[in-house]
Amino acid sequence: MNRDIEKMDRARRSYLRGYLVAFVIFVILMFTRFFFRADNLNREPIGIVVLIGLIITVVIQAYYMMRLSLLQKKIRGNPELKEALEYELVRLHELKSWKAAYLAAIATTSFFAIVSFSYPICDLVMVALSSIIIGAGAYRMAFYILDRA
């Protein structure tokens, strides 16, 4: 049983790491596409490459989130695994991660507010979705960092 616990803990960290790598690339490509809009580069071949990269990173993120969800379901279905892998420190890390998510969403909205002084922002839905996406990613990133420490 001890071996299963270690294996699942490593799997959880591995899935989180994969998600975070795809997330960081996604955010970079999302902002690249946002700033390409001013020069109409989104319709050029480079813009299409960025769009394909965005789609690929979204699929990779979905894959890792699905794997994390299945792993979490397996953990919650087994009382011994749940006790071993969802102890108080993990729950504390989850609570602290919400703070990081909130601050990241505020920072994203503030970034767009500052950028709006020199760059036209026509799509407020993109601002809102960016804040949500970056907040969700910051939650996972904070949990990963706290869990590794």
DSSP file with accessible surface (Angstrom, degrees, kcal/mol):
  #  RESIDUE AA STRUCTURE BP1 BP2  ACC     N-H-->O    O-->H-N    N-H-->O    O-->H-N    TCO  KAPPA ALPHA  PHI   PSI    X-CA   Y-CA   Z-CA
    1    1 A M     >        0   0   88      0, 0.0     4,-2.0     0, 0.0     5,-0.2   0.000 360.0 360.0 360.0 -38.6    0.0    0.0    0.0
    2    2 A N  H  >  +     0   0  113      1,-0.2     4,-2.1     2,-0.2     5,-0.2   0.870 360.0  53.2 -59.6 -36.2    2.9    2.4    0.8
    3    3 A R  H  > S+     0   0  203      1,-0.2     4,-2.4     2,-0.2    -1,-0.2   0.881 106.6  51.7 -67.0 -39.2    4.1    1.9   -2.7
    4    4 A D  H  > S+     0   0   81      2,-0.2     4,-2.7     1,-0.2     5,-0.2   0.884 108.4  52.3 -63.8 -38.9    0.7    2.8   -4.2
    5    5 A I  H  X S+     0   0   31     -4,-2.0     4,-2.4     2,-0.2    -2,-0.2   0.945 111.9  44.4 -64.0 -47.2    0.7    6.0   -2.1
    6    6 A E  H  X S+     0   0  103     -4,-2.1     4,-2.5     2,-0.2    -1,-0.2   0.900 113.4  51.8 -63.8 -40.6    4.1    7.1   -3.4
    7    7 A K  H  X S+     0   0  133     -4,-2.4     4,-2.3     1,-0.2    -2,-0.2   0.923 112.2  45.2 -63.0 -43.0    3.2    6.1   -6.9
    8    8 A M  H  X S+     0   0   22     -4,-2.7     4,-2.7     2,-0.2    -2,-0.2   0.874 111.3  52.7 -70.3 -36.2    0.0    8.2   -6.8
    9    9 A D  H  X S+     0   0   33     -4,-2.4     4,-2.2    -5,-0.2    -2,-0.2   0.924 111.4  46.4 -64.5 -42.9    1.8   11.1   -5.2
   10   10 A R  H  X S+     0   0  149     -4,-2.5     4,-2.6     2,-0.2    -2,-0.2   0.900 112.1  51.6 -64.2 -39.6    4.4   11.1   -8.0
   11   11 A A  H  X S+     0   0   23     -4,-2.3     4,-2.9     2,-0.2     5,-0.2   0.923 108.2  51.4 -63.5 -42.8    1.6   10.8  -10.6
   12   12 A R  H  X S+     0   0    9     -4,-2.7     4,-2.4     1,-0.2    -2,-0.2   0.940 113.0  44.8 -60.9 -44.7   -0.2   13.8   -9.1
   13   13 A R  H  X S+     0   0   65     -4,-2.2     4,-2.6     1,-0.2    -1,-0.2   0.901 112.9  51.4 -65.9 -39.1    2.9   15.9   -9.2
   14   14 A S  H  X S+     0   0   50     -4,-2.6     4,-2.5     2,-0.2    -2,-0.2   0.919 111.0  47.0 -64.1 -44.0    3.8   14.7  -12.7
   15   15 A Y  H  X S+     0   0   34     -4,-2.9     4,-2.5     2,-0.2    -2,-0.2   0.908 112.8  49.8 -65.2 -40.7    0.3   15.6  -14.0
   16   16 A L  H  X S+     0   0    2     -4,-2.4     4,-2.7    -5,-0.2    -2,-0.2   0.923 110.5  50.4 -63.3 -41.5    0.5   19.0  -12.3
   17   17 A R  H  X S+     0   0  119     -4,-2.6     4,-2.4     2,-0.2    -2,-0.2   0.932 111.2  48.2 -62.1 -45.4    3.9   19.6  -13.9
   18   18 A G  H  X S+     0   0   13     -4,-2.5     4,-2.1     1,-0.2    -1,-0.2   0.917 112.5  48.9 -61.3 -43.3    2.6   18.7  -17.3
   19   19 A Y  H  X S+     0   0   18     -4,-2.5     4,-2.7     1,-0.2    -2,-0.2   0.927 111.3  49.9 -60.5 -45.1   -0.4   20.9  -16.9
   20   20 A L  H  X S+     0   0   14     -4,-2.7     4,-2.6     2,-0.2     5,-0.2   0.877 108.3  51.6 -67.1 -37.5    1.7   23.9  -15.7
   21   21 A V  H  X S+     0   0   84     -4,-2.4     4,-2.1     2,-0.2    -1,-0.2   0.955 114.2  43.9 -62.3 -46.9    4.2   23.6  -18.6
   22   22 A A  H  X S+     0   0    5     -4,-2.1     4,-2.6     1,-0.2    -2,-0.2   0.892 112.9  53.6 -64.7 -36.9    1.3   23.6  -21.1
   23   23 A F  H  X S+     0   0   12     -4,-2.7     4,-2.6     2,-0.2    -2,-0.2   0.927 107.8  48.5 -64.1 -45.9   -0.4   26.5  -19.1
   24   24 A V  H  X S+     0   0   63     -4,-2.6     4,-2.3     2,-0.2    -1,-0.2   0.935 113.6  47.0 -62.0 -44.0    2.7   28.7  -19.2
   25   25 A I  H  X S+     0   0   77     -4,-2.1     4,-2.6    -5,-0.2     5,-0.2   0.922 111.4  52.9 -63.2 -40.6    3.1   28.2  -23.0
   26   26 A F  H  X S+     0   0   22     -4,-2.6     4,-2.8     1,-0.2    -2,-0.2   0.925 108.9  48.6 -60.1 -45.4   -0.6   28.8  -23.4
   27   27 A V  H  X S+     0   0   25     -4,-2.6     4,-2.5     2,-0.2     5,-0.3   0.925 111.5  49.6 -63.7 -43.0   -0.4   32.2  -21.5
   28   28 A I  H  X S+     0   0  100     -4,-2.3     4,-2.2     1,-0.2    -1,-0.2   0.945 114.6  44.3 -61.3 -45.7    2.6   33.3  -23.6
   29   29 A L  H  X S+     0   0   34     -4,-2.6     4,-2.7     2,-0.2    -2,-0.2   0.875 110.7  55.3 -67.5 -35.3    0.8   32.4  -26.8
   30   30 A M  H  X S+     0   0   20     -4,-2.8     4,-2.1    -5,-0.2    -2,-0.2   0.936 111.8  42.7 -63.9 -44.9   -2.4   34.0  -25.7
   31   31 A F  H  X S+     0   0   41     -4,-2.5     4,-2.4     2,-0.2    -1,-0.2   0.866 112.0  55.0 -70.8 -33.0   -0.7   37.3  -25.0
   32   32 A T  H  X S+     0   0   43     -4,-2.2     4,-1.9    -5,-0.3    -2,-0.2   0.947 109.9  46.4 -60.9 -47.0    1.3   37.0  -28.2
   33   33 A R  H  X S+     0   0   65     -4,-2.7     4,-0.9     1,-0.2    -2,-0.2   0.891 109.9  54.9 -63.0 -37.9   -2.0   36.7  -30.1
   34   34 A F  H >< S+     0   0    3     -4,-2.1     3,-0.6     1,-0.2     4,-0.4   0.936 112.7  40.9 -61.2 -45.3   -3.5   39.6  -28.2
   35   35 A F  H >< S+     0   0   79     -4,-2.4     3,-0.6     1,-0.2     4,-0.5   0.735 106.3  64.2 -79.8 -20.1   -0.6   41.9  -29.2
   36   36 A F  H ><>S+     0   0   42     -4,-1.9     5,-2.2     1,-0.2     3,-0.6   0.745  86.7  76.4 -67.8 -22.9   -0.5   40.6  -32.8
   37   37 A R  G X<5S+     0   0   88     -4,-0.9     3,-1.4    -3,-0.6    -1,-0.2   0.865  85.4  59.3 -59.6 -36.4   -4.0   41.9  -33.2
   38   38 A A  G < 5S+     0   0   54     -3,-0.6    -1,-0.2    -4,-0.4    -2,-0.2   0.863 112.3  38.3 -63.6 -36.6   -2.9   45.5  -33.6
   39   39 A D  G < 5S-     0   0  119     -3,-0.6    -1,-0.3    -4,-0.5    -2,-0.2   0.231 111.9-116.5 -98.1  11.9   -0.7   44.8  -36.6
   40   40 A N  T X 5S+     0   0  119     -3,-1.4     3,-0.6    -4,-0.2    -3,-0.2   0.820  71.1 138.8  56.2  35.0   -3.2   42.3  -38.1
   41   41 A L  G > < +     0   0   53     -5,-2.2     3,-0.9     1,-0.2     6,-0.9   0.627  49.2  80.9 -82.7 -11.9   -0.7   39.5  -37.7
   42   42 A N  G 3  S+     0   0   27     -6,-0.4    -1,-0.2     1,-0.2     9,-0.1   0.766  94.1  47.9 -66.1 -23.2   -3.3   37.0  -36.5
   43   43 A R  G <  S+     0   0  216     -3,-0.6    -1,-0.2     4,-0.1    -2,-0.2   0.556  98.4  87.1 -92.1  -9.0   -4.3   36.4  -40.2
   44   44 A E  S <> S-     0   0  102     -3,-0.9     4,-1.9    -4,-0.2     3,-0.4  -0.371  99.2 -97.4 -82.9 168.0   -0.7   35.9  -41.3
   45   45 A P  H  > S+     0   0   95      0, 0.0     4,-2.4     0, 0.0     5,-0.2   0.875 124.6  54.7 -56.1 -36.5    1.1   32.6  -41.1
   46   46 A I  H  > S+     0   0   93      1,-0.2     4,-2.2     2,-0.2     5,-0.1   0.895 107.3  50.7 -66.1 -36.8    2.7   33.5  -37.8
   47   47 A G  H  > S+     0   0    0     -6,-0.9     4,-2.3    -3,-0.4    -1,-0.2   0.877 109.5  50.2 -66.4 -36.3   -0.7   34.2  -36.3
   48   48 A I  H  X S+     0   0   85     -4,-1.9     4,-2.7    -7,-0.2    -2,-0.2   0.894 108.5  52.3 -69.9 -37.5   -2.0   30.9  -37.5
   49   49 A V  H  X S+     0   0   97     -4,-2.4     4,-2.5     2,-0.2    -2,-0.2   0.922 110.1  49.1 -62.3 -42.3    1.0   29.1  -36.0
   50   50 A V  H  X S+     0   0   12     -4,-2.2     4,-2.4     2,-0.2    -2,-0.2   0.925 110.7  50.5 -63.3 -41.7    0.3   30.8  -32.7
   51   51 A L  H  X S+     0   0   64     -4,-2.3     4,-2.4     2,-0.2    -2,-0.2   0.921 109.9  49.5 -63.0 -42.8   -3.4   29.8  -32.9
   52   52 A I  H  X S+     0   0   90     -4,-2.7     4,-2.6     1,-0.2    -1,-0.2   0.920 110.3  51.6 -62.8 -40.9   -2.4   26.2  -33.6
   53   53 A G  H  X S+     0   0   18     -4,-2.5     4,-2.6     1,-0.2    -2,-0.2   0.899 108.3  51.9 -61.4 -40.3   -0.1   26.3  -30.6
   54   54 A L  H  X S+     0   0   20     -4,-2.4     4,-2.2     2,-0.2    -2,-0.2   0.929 110.4  47.6 -60.9 -45.7   -2.9   27.7  -28.5
   55   55 A I  H  X S+     0   0   98     -4,-2.4     4,-2.2     1,-0.2    -2,-0.2   0.924 112.1  49.7 -63.4 -43.2   -5.2   24.8  -29.5
   56   56 A I  H  X S+     0   0   92     -4,-2.6     4,-2.5     1,-0.2    -1,-0.2   0.928 111.1  48.8 -63.1 -43.4   -2.5   22.2  -28.8
   57   57 A T  H  X S+     0   0    8     -4,-2.6     4,-2.5     1,-0.2    -1,-0.2   0.865 109.2  52.9 -67.9 -32.8   -1.8   23.6  -25.4
   58   58 A V  H  X S+     0   0   72     -4,-2.2     4,-2.5     2,-0.2    -1,-0.2   0.921 110.0  48.4 -65.8 -41.7   -5.5   23.7  -24.5
   59   59 A V  H  X S+     0   0   92     -4,-2.2     4,-2.4     2,-0.2    -2,-0.2   0.926 112.1  49.0 -63.8 -42.0   -5.7   20.0  -25.5
   60   60 A I  H  X S+     0   0   63     -4,-2.5     4,-2.4     1,-0.2     5,-0.2   0.927 111.4  49.4 -64.2 -42.6   -2.7   19.2  -23.4
   61   61 A Q  H  X S+     0   0   21     -4,-2.5     4,-2.5     1,-0.2    -1,-0.2   0.919 110.6  50.4 -62.1 -43.0   -4.1   21.0  -20.4
   62   62 A A  H  X S+     0   0   59     -4,-2.5     4,-2.4     2,-0.2    -1,-0.2   0.905 109.3  52.4 -62.1 -40.8   -7.4   19.2  -20.8
   63   63 A Y  H  X S+     0   0  103     -4,-2.4     4,-2.4     1,-0.2    -2,-0.2   0.949 112.2  43.8 -60.2 -49.8   -5.6   15.9  -20.9
   64   64 A Y  H  X S+     0   0   61     -4,-2.4     4,-2.5     1,-0.2    -1,-0.2   0.874 113.0  51.5 -67.7 -34.7   -3.7   16.5  -17.7
   65   65 A M  H  X S+     0   0   44     -4,-2.5     4,-2.5    -5,-0.2    -1,-0.2   0.898 109.7  50.5 -68.0 -36.8   -6.7   17.9  -15.9
   66   66 A M  H  X S+     0   0  102     -4,-2.4     4,-2.6     2,-0.2     5,-0.2   0.936 111.0  48.6 -64.0 -43.9   -8.6   14.8  -16.9
   67   67 A R  H  X S+     0   0   84     -4,-2.4     4,-2.3     1,-0.2    -2,-0.2   0.906 111.9  49.4 -62.7 -41.7   -5.8   12.6  -15.5
   68   68 A L  H  X S+     0   0   16     -4,-2.5     4,-2.7     2,-0.2    -1,-0.2   0.906 110.8  50.1 -62.7 -41.2   -5.8   14.6  -12.3
   69   69 A S  H  X S+     0   0   73     -4,-2.5     4,-2.3     2,-0.2    -2,-0.2   0.912 111.2  47.8 -64.2 -43.6   -9.5   14.3  -12.0
   70   70 A L  H  X S+     0   0  101     -4,-2.6     4,-2.2     2,-0.2    -1,-0.2   0.903 112.9  49.0 -64.3 -39.8   -9.4   10.5  -12.5
   71   71 A L  H  X S+     0   0   19     -4,-2.3     4,-2.5    -5,-0.2    -2,-0.2   0.924 110.7  50.3 -64.8 -42.1   -6.6   10.2  -10.0
   72   72 A Q  H  X S+     0   0   39     -4,-2.7     4,-2.6     1,-0.2    -2,-0.2   0.895 109.2  51.7 -63.8 -38.8   -8.5   12.4   -7.5
   73   73 A K  H  X S+     0   0  161     -4,-2.3     4,-1.5     2,-0.2    -1,-0.2   0.916 110.2  48.9 -63.9 -41.1  -11.6   10.2   -7.9
   74   74 A K  H  X S+     0   0  129     -4,-2.2     4,-0.7     2,-0.2    -2,-0.2   0.904 111.8  49.5 -65.0 -40.4   -9.5    7.1   -7.3
   75   75 A I  H >< S+     0   0    0     -4,-2.5     3,-0.9     1,-0.2     7,-0.5   0.934 111.6  47.4 -65.2 -44.7   -8.0    8.7   -4.1
   76   76 A R  H 3< S+     0   0  143     -4,-2.6    -1,-0.2     1,-0.2    -2,-0.2   0.767 106.8  58.8 -70.6 -22.6  -11.4    9.7   -2.8
   77   77 A G  H 3< S+     0   0   64     -4,-1.5    -1,-0.2    -5,-0.2    -2,-0.2   0.679 101.0  60.3 -79.1 -16.9  -12.7    6.2   -3.4
   78   78 A N  S <X S-     0   0   52     -3,-0.9     4,-2.8    -4,-0.7     5,-0.2  -0.937  70.3-156.8-115.4 112.4  -10.1    4.5   -1.2
   79   79 A P  H  > S+     0   0  101      0, 0.0     4,-2.4     0, 0.0     5,-0.2   0.856  93.8  51.6 -58.1 -36.4  -10.2    5.6    2.4
   80   80 A E  H  > S+     0   0  120      2,-0.2     4,-1.9     1,-0.2     5,-0.1   0.914 112.7  44.7 -67.7 -42.0   -6.6    4.6    3.0
   81   81 A L  H  > S+     0   0    7      2,-0.2     4,-2.9     1,-0.2     5,-0.3   0.900 112.3  52.8 -66.7 -40.2   -5.3    6.6    0.0
   82   82 A K  H  X S+     0   0   93     -4,-2.8     4,-2.1    -7,-0.5    -2,-0.2   0.925 110.2  47.3 -61.8 -43.1   -7.5    9.5    1.0
   83   83 A E  H  < S+     0   0  163     -4,-2.4    -1,-0.2    -5,-0.2    -2,-0.2   0.898 117.4  43.1 -65.0 -36.6   -6.1    9.6    4.5
   84   84 A A  H  < S+     0   0   33     -4,-1.9     3,-0.3    -5,-0.2    -2,-0.2   0.847 124.9  30.8 -79.4 -33.8   -2.5    9.4    3.2
   85   85 A L  H  < S+     0   0    4     -4,-2.9    -2,-0.2     1,-0.2    -3,-0.2   0.581 118.2  49.8-106.0 -12.8   -2.8   11.8    0.3
   86   86 A E  S  < S+     0   0   17     -4,-2.1    -1,-0.2    -5,-0.3    -2,-0.1  -0.329  77.2 147.1-120.8  52.0   -5.3   14.4    1.4
   87   87 A Y     >  -     0   0   97     -3,-0.3     4,-1.9     1,-0.1     3,-0.4  -0.149  66.2 -85.3 -80.3 179.4   -4.0   15.2    4.9
   88   88 A E  H  > S+     0   0  153      1,-0.2     4,-2.4     2,-0.2     5,-0.2   0.841 125.1  56.1 -59.4 -37.3   -4.2   18.6    6.6
   89   89 A L  H  > S+     0   0   83      2,-0.2     4,-2.5     1,-0.2    -1,-0.2   0.912 106.8  50.1 -64.9 -39.1   -1.1   20.0    4.9
   90   90 A V  H  > S+     0   0    0     -3,-0.4     4,-2.2     2,-0.2    -1,-0.2   0.926 111.1  48.9 -63.9 -43.0   -2.5   19.3    1.5
   91   91 A R  H  X S+     0   0  118     -4,-1.9     4,-2.1     2,-0.2    -2,-0.2   0.888 110.1  52.0 -65.0 -35.9   -5.7   21.0    2.4
   92   92 A L  H  X S+     0   0   76     -4,-2.4     4,-2.5     2,-0.2    -2,-0.2   0.916 108.3  51.1 -64.6 -41.6   -3.8   24.0    3.8
   93   93 A H  H  X S+     0   0   18     -4,-2.5     4,-1.9     1,-0.2    -2,-0.2   0.887 108.1  52.7 -62.0 -38.7   -1.9   24.2    0.5
   94   94 A E  H  X S+     0   0   58     -4,-2.2     4,-1.1     2,-0.2    -1,-0.2   0.913 109.8  48.2 -63.4 -41.6   -5.2   24.3   -1.3
   95   95 A L  H >X S+     0   0  123     -4,-2.1     4,-0.8     1,-0.2     3,-0.6   0.918 112.0  48.5 -64.9 -43.0   -6.4   27.1    0.8
   96   96 A K  H 3X S+     0   0  111     -4,-2.5     4,-1.3     1,-0.2     3,-0.4   0.834 104.1  62.1 -65.5 -31.0   -3.2   29.1    0.3
   97   97 A S  H 3X S+     0   0    0     -4,-1.9     4,-2.2     1,-0.2    -1,-0.2   0.811  94.0  62.2 -66.0 -29.7   -3.5   28.5   -3.4
   98   98 A W  H <X S+     0   0  160     -4,-1.1     4,-2.4    -3,-0.6    -1,-0.2   0.877 100.0  54.2 -63.4 -35.8   -6.8   30.4   -3.6
   99   99 A K  H  X S+     0   0  149     -4,-0.8     4,-2.6    -3,-0.4    -1,-0.2   0.927 108.3  48.7 -62.5 -44.0   -5.0   33.5   -2.4
  100  100 A A  H  X S+     0   0   33     -4,-1.3     4,-2.4     1,-0.2    -2,-0.2   0.896 110.6  51.6 -62.5 -39.8   -2.5   33.2   -5.3
  101  101 A A  H  X S+     0   0    9     -4,-2.2     4,-2.2     2,-0.2    -2,-0.2   0.928 110.6  47.9 -63.5 -43.8   -5.4   32.7   -7.7
  102  102 A Y  H  X S+     0   0  160     -4,-2.4     4,-2.2     1,-0.2    -2,-0.2   0.939 113.3  47.0 -62.7 -46.6   -7.1   35.8   -6.5
  103  103 A L  H  X S+     0   0   94     -4,-2.6     4,-2.6     1,-0.2    -1,-0.2   0.879 110.8  52.3 -65.3 -36.6   -4.0   37.9   -6.7
  104  104 A A  H  X S+     0   0   20     -4,-2.4     4,-2.4     2,-0.2    -1,-0.2   0.900 108.9  50.2 -66.6 -39.4   -3.2   36.6  -10.2
  105  105 A A  H  X S+     0   0   27     -4,-2.2     4,-2.2     2,-0.2    -2,-0.2   0.914 112.2  47.7 -64.9 -40.0   -6.7   37.5  -11.4
  106  106 A I  H  X S+     0   0   71     -4,-2.2     4,-2.7     1,-0.2    -2,-0.2   0.928 111.6  50.5 -64.7 -43.8   -6.2   41.0   -9.9
  107  107 A A  H  X S+     0   0   58     -4,-2.6     4,-2.6     2,-0.2    -2,-0.2   0.893 109.9  50.4 -63.0 -38.9   -2.8   41.3  -11.5
  108  108 A T  H  X S+     0   0   10     -4,-2.4     4,-2.2     2,-0.2    -1,-0.2   0.936 112.0  46.1 -65.6 -45.8   -4.2   40.3  -14.9
  109  109 A T  H  X S+     0   0   69     -4,-2.2     4,-2.0     1,-0.2    -2,-0.2   0.913 113.7  49.8 -63.0 -40.6   -7.0   42.8  -14.8
  110  110 A S  H  X S+     0   0   55     -4,-2.7     4,-2.6     2,-0.2     5,-0.2   0.894 107.2  55.3 -64.5 -39.5   -4.5   45.5  -13.6
  111  111 A F  H  X S+     0   0   78     -4,-2.6     4,-2.8     1,-0.2     5,-0.2   0.943 109.9  45.3 -57.8 -47.9   -2.2   44.6  -16.5
  112  112 A F  H  X S+     0   0    4     -4,-2.2     4,-1.9     1,-0.2    -1,-0.2   0.861 110.8  54.2 -66.7 -33.3   -5.0   45.1  -19.0
  113  113 A A  H  < S+     0   0   51     -4,-2.0     4,-0.4     2,-0.2    -1,-0.2   0.924 112.6  42.9 -65.9 -41.5   -6.0   48.4  -17.3
  114  114 A I  H >< S+     0   0  119     -4,-2.6     3,-1.4     1,-0.2     4,-0.4   0.924 113.8  50.8 -70.0 -42.5   -2.4   49.7  -17.6
  115  115 A V  H >X S+     0   0   18     -4,-2.8     4,-2.1     1,-0.3     3,-1.8   0.841  96.1  71.6 -64.5 -29.8   -2.0   48.5  -21.2
  116  116 A S  T 3< S+     0   0   58     -4,-1.9    -1,-0.3     1,-0.3     5,-0.2   0.701  85.1  68.2 -63.9 -16.6   -5.2   50.1  -22.2
  117  117 A F  T <4 S+     0   0  179     -3,-1.4    -1,-0.3    -4,-0.4    -2,-0.2   0.807 119.7  16.6 -70.4 -27.7   -3.6   53.5  -21.9
  118  118 A S  T <4 S+     0   0  111     -3,-1.8    -2,-0.2    -4,-0.4    -1,-0.2   0.506 126.0  50.8-122.3  -7.1   -1.4   52.8  -24.9
  119  119 A Y  S  < S-     0   0   33     -4,-2.1     2,-0.3     2,-0.0    -1,-0.2  -0.998  84.8-113.8-136.7 130.3   -3.0   49.9  -26.7
  120  120 A P        -     0   0   93      0, 0.0     2,-0.7     0, 0.0    -3,-0.1  -0.453  24.5-164.1 -69.5 127.4   -6.6   49.6  -27.7
  121  121 A I        +     0   0   35     -2,-0.3     3,-0.1    -5,-0.2    -5,-0.0  -0.935  21.0 160.7-111.9 107.0   -8.5   46.9  -25.8
  122  122 A C        +     0   0  112     -2,-0.7     2,-0.8     1,-0.2    -1,-0.1   0.616  57.9  68.9 -99.1 -18.3  -11.7   46.2  -27.7
  123  123 A D     >  +     0   0   64      1,-0.2     4,-1.2     2,-0.1     3,-0.2  -0.816  47.6 171.6-113.3  94.4  -12.6   42.8  -26.3
  124  124 A L  H  > S+     0   0  129     -2,-0.8     4,-2.4     1,-0.2     5,-0.2   0.771  80.0  63.8 -73.6 -22.9  -13.6   42.9  -22.6
  125  125 A V  H  > S+     0   0   92      2,-0.2     4,-3.1     1,-0.2     5,-0.3   0.909 100.7  52.7 -64.1 -38.7  -14.6   39.3  -22.7
  126  126 A M  H  > S+     0   0   23      2,-0.2     4,-2.5     1,-0.2    -1,-0.2   0.900 108.0  50.9 -63.4 -37.9  -11.0   38.4  -23.4
  127  127 A V  H  X S+     0   0   19     -4,-1.2     4,-2.2     2,-0.2    -2,-0.2   0.949 113.2  44.9 -64.0 -46.5   -9.9   40.5  -20.4
  128  128 A A  H  X S+     0   0   51     -4,-2.4     4,-2.1     1,-0.2    -2,-0.2   0.938 115.4  46.2 -64.7 -46.0  -12.4   38.6  -18.2
  129  129 A L  H  X S+     0   0   91     -4,-3.1     4,-3.0     1,-0.2     5,-0.2   0.888 110.6  53.7 -65.6 -37.3  -11.5   35.2  -19.6
  130  130 A S  H  X S+     0   0    1     -4,-2.5     4,-2.8    -5,-0.3     5,-0.3   0.916 108.2  50.2 -62.2 -42.0   -7.8   35.9  -19.3
  131  131 A S  H  X S+     0   0   12     -4,-2.2     4,-2.2    -5,-0.2    -2,-0.2   0.920 113.6  45.3 -63.3 -41.1   -8.3   36.8  -15.6
  132  132 A I  H  X S+     0   0  115     -4,-2.1     4,-2.5     2,-0.2    -2,-0.2   0.940 114.9  47.1 -67.3 -46.2  -10.2   33.6  -14.9
  133  133 A I  H  X S+     0   0   53     -4,-3.0     4,-2.4     2,-0.2    -2,-0.2   0.929 114.9  45.2 -63.2 -45.2   -7.7   31.4  -16.9
  134  134 A I  H  X S+     0   0   24     -4,-2.8     4,-2.6    -5,-0.2    -1,-0.2   0.893 111.9  52.9 -69.7 -35.4   -4.6   33.0  -15.2
  135  135 A G  H  X S+     0   0    6     -4,-2.2     4,-2.0    -5,-0.3    -2,-0.2   0.931 110.5  47.7 -62.4 -43.2   -6.3   32.7  -11.8
  136  136 A A  H  X S+     0   0   50     -4,-2.5     4,-1.9     1,-0.2    -2,-0.2   0.914 113.6  47.3 -65.2 -41.5   -7.0   29.0  -12.3
  137  137 A G  H  X S+     0   0    0     -4,-2.4     4,-2.6     1,-0.2    -1,-0.2   0.888 109.6  53.0 -67.0 -37.6   -3.5   28.4  -13.5
  138  138 A A  H  X S+     0   0   18     -4,-2.6     4,-2.9     2,-0.2     5,-0.2   0.872 105.6  55.6 -65.9 -34.8   -2.0   30.4  -10.6
  139  139 A Y  H  X S+     0   0   34     -4,-2.0     4,-2.3     2,-0.2    -2,-0.2   0.956 112.0  42.0 -60.0 -49.8   -4.1   28.2   -8.2
  140  140 A R  H  X S+     0   0   73     -4,-1.9     4,-2.4     1,-0.2    -2,-0.2   0.891 115.1  50.7 -65.6 -39.2   -2.5   25.0   -9.7
  141  141 A M  H  X S+     0   0   62     -4,-2.6     4,-2.7     2,-0.2     5,-0.2   0.924 110.7  48.0 -66.5 -43.6    1.0   26.6   -9.8
  142  142 A A  H  X S+     0   0   18     -4,-2.9     4,-2.9     2,-0.2     5,-0.3   0.921 112.3  49.7 -63.2 -41.7    0.8   27.7   -6.2
  143  143 A F  H  X S+     0   0    9     -4,-2.3     4,-2.8    -5,-0.2     5,-0.2   0.935 111.4  49.2 -62.6 -42.8   -0.4   24.3   -5.1
  144  144 A Y  H  X S+     0   0   18     -4,-2.4     4,-2.1     2,-0.2    -2,-0.2   0.929 113.5  45.8 -61.7 -45.9    2.4   22.6   -7.0
  145  145 A I  H  X S+     0   0  103     -4,-2.7     4,-1.6     1,-0.2    -2,-0.2   0.929 116.2  44.9 -65.3 -44.3    5.1   24.9   -5.5
  146  146 A L  H  < S+     0   0   48     -4,-2.9    -2,-0.2    -5,-0.2    -1,-0.2   0.885 112.8  51.6 -67.2 -38.6    3.7   24.5   -2.0
  147  147 A D  H  < S+     0   0    8     -4,-2.8    -1,-0.2    -5,-0.3    -2,-0.2   0.862 109.8  49.2 -67.6 -36.3    3.3   20.8   -2.3
  148  148 A R  H  <        0   0  160     -4,-2.1    -1,-0.2    -5,-0.2    -2,-0.2   0.823 360.0 360.0 -71.2 -32.4    6.9   20.3   -3.6
  149  149 A A     <        0   0  115     -4,-1.6    -2,-0.1    -5,-0.2    -3,-0.1   0.899 360.0 360.0 -75.4 360.0    8.3   22.4   -0.7
